[in-house]
Amino acid sequence: NQVVEYMAPNPRLGIHRYVIMLFKQKQPLRMLERVPLSRDNFSTEAFTASLGMETAAAVFFSCGRERAPRSSSSYRIYGERVMEHG
């Protein structure tokens, strides 16, 4: 079941950090009462705590968007680090 519609990243020029996290659920996810319209000021910690979730694993990477010829986008990965919890 889809809880929230996917919102793709839309970075401006420069280097950006992306974080992908996996959480353990103690029970099936209940529907959200209020679905946020944007990611501004979103607190992953508050969200997961309110649903009783624990971090199982996480990975992050940085990439940069450069001004590209012919108005296409270009991405470069600068680093990668994997973290496991538990």
ZIKA-V409518 format. One record per pair of residues at least 4 apart in sequence whose C-alpha atoms are under 6 Angstrom apart, sorted by the first residue. I is the first residue (numbers start at 1). J is the second residue. If there is no record, write none. Layout:
# ZIKA-V409518
i,j
I,J
I,J
This chain:
# ZIKA-V409518
i,j
13,65
13,66
14,64
14,65
15,63
15,64
16,62
16,63
16,64
17,61
17,62
18,60
18,61
19,59
19,60
20,58
20,59
21,57
21,58
22,56
22,57
23,54
23,55
23,56
24,53
24,54
24,56
25,53
48,53
56,85
57,83
57,84
57,85
58,83
59,81
59,82
59,83
60,81
61,79
61,80
62,77
62,78
62,79
63,76
63,77
63,78
64,75
64,76
65,74
65,75
66,74
68,72
68,73
